[in-house]
Amino acid sequence: MKRSDLQQNARQYINGRWETGVTTGISENPSDTREVVAEYARADRNQTELAIRAAADAFPHWSQTTPQRRADVLDQIGSEILVRREELGKLLAREEGKTLPEAIGEAARAGHIFKFFAGEALRGDGETLASVRPGVQVDITREPLGVVGLITPWNFPFAIPAWKIAPALAYGNSVVFKPAELVPACGWALAEIISRAALPAGTFNLVMGSGREVGQSIVDSPLVDAISFTGSVVTGEHILQAATRRRAKVQLEMGGKNPLVVLADADLDRAVDCAVQGAYFSTGQHCTASSRLIVESTVHDAFVSRVRHRLAALKIGHALAQGTDIGPVVDRHQLERNLAAIESATAEGAEHMGGGERLNRATTGYYMSPALFLAKPEHRVARDEIFGPVACVLRADDYEHALVLANDTPFGLCAGICTTSLARAMHFKRHARVGMTMVNLPTAGVDYHVPFGGRKASSYGPREQGRHAAEFYTTVKTGYVLA
Ligand code: ADP
C-alpha cells in the first residue's frame, strides 16, 4: 500500500486533548485502493463516554459565553477552512472519491456555513409581548439544549458535519461529533481546525469508530440531550426508537428517491443537463439525487436519447484527474450494492438503456459507468434508494400524471420540474409533497443559508441549516414579569 500522503495522527479529540484510540483503523482511496489515506484511532464505548462526560462538564460554561465569543470562534474556523479549501478539497477527493472541483466546492461550503452561523450567534432571536394580564410582560427567549451528539455519513464529510457543528456551537451547545468510518481523515481535519479556535476544553469532541459501538453509545447516553443524524433509513429509524424511548430530541435526515419531472414544454437541453447533473454527479451519492426522471410522453424518446448521448460522453475516472466528470463509488460494499440493484432491475423487467458496468482504469478503484433504465412505477429501481449512479425514466401521460408519479414514493426530500409554464411550475411547487422544490434546476445542489430537509420517510424533526436550524439546536423559554 502507498502511504506517501498518509494522514498521520488521526486521533480522537476528547476534553481538549488528542487521544489514541482503543484500536486503529484505516481509510483507503476509492480511486486507487493501494493508497491508505488515514490511519485513525477508533474509540470504544468507554472512550465515547469520556467524550460525552467532557461535553456535559463543558456545557454550563460554554452556554454562558457571550455571543461575541461564539461568533469569533466560528468565524475563525470558517476563515481557516476557506483559506485551506484546496488542500481540504484534495483530502476529501482522496478519501471519499468526489471530483476535485466538487470537493473544493464542498470545503468552501463548510467554511461559508461556519461564517453564516458566526453571524447567527450574534443575531440571536427572541420576542417580547404584552401579557393578557394587566401590568405583566411576557418574553420568549431561546436557550441551548446541552450536549448534542452529531452522527454523520460519508457522502459530504465536510459540509454535513459543518452544518451540524456550526449551529450547535453558535447557539451554545457542547458537541460530541462522530464521523462516518469511511472518512475519518476529513473528520479529523475539521476537528483539528476547530481545536485551534480557543474553545474551552470539552466543548467540542471528536470520537471515531463504529456506528454500533461509538454511535450507539452517543444515542443511548442519558447525558446526550439531542441527536442530529444523517445517514440511512434503517439506522435513522433505529436511532429514532432508541432516542425517543429516553426522550432525547432527535433530528434525522435519511434517504430520498427524488423525482425530476420533464414536461413537453421544457427547454430539453436544460432538462437533460438537470437530469445528468442531478442523477449522476458526485457518483449519484447524494440524498438529493434525481433518481426518478418522470418525462411527458411526447418528449420521452428524445429526452432518453439525449441523456444516453450525454452519459456516453462523461469521463469516469480518478477523482484527482483533471477533466473527470464522475469519480469512483465510495467503497467495495456500495459498488456491490449498485451492481446488485442493476441486476435486479433487469430481472424485474426494467429496460436497461446502458451503463452499470464495472470499469477498469489506470489505478484500481471502484469505478462504474452511470446506468439508465426505463421503468414502471412499481419496479424496485423506481422505488428503492440506491445511492449510486443509477437512474430510471418513468413515462407520464401528461402533467397531472407526472405529479401523481412524483408523489408516489415513501420519500419526500426534494422534487424538481423542468417546464417553461409558470402555472405548471407554481402548481408543482405547491403540490409536491417534499421539503424542497427546484424549477429548471437539478435537484442536487442547495444553498447553505436556507432550510434543508424533507417530509415522509426522508426526514424527522426540524429542518437543518439557515436560521431554521435554531428550532433544533435551541429550546424556547417563556418568561413572565410583573414590574
Ligand atoms: P451508510 O449505510 O451510508 O454508511 P449509516 O446510516 O449506516 O449509513 O451510517 C451513517 C452514520 O451512522 C455513520 O456515522 C455510522 O457509523 C452511524 N451509525 C451506524 N449505525 C449506528 C447505530 N446503531 N447507532 C448510531 N450510529 C450509527
Boltz pocket constraint, residues with backbone or C-beta under 6 A from the ligand:
constraints:
  - pocket:
      binder: B
      contacts: [[A, 151], [A, 152], [A, 153], [A, 154], [A, 178], [A, 179], [A, 180], [A, 181], [A, 209], [A, 210], [A, 211], [A, 212], [A, 214], [A, 215], [A, 216], [A, 219], [A, 230], [A, 231], [A, 232], [A, 233], [A, 235], [A, 236], [A, 238], [A, 239]]
      max_distance: 6.0
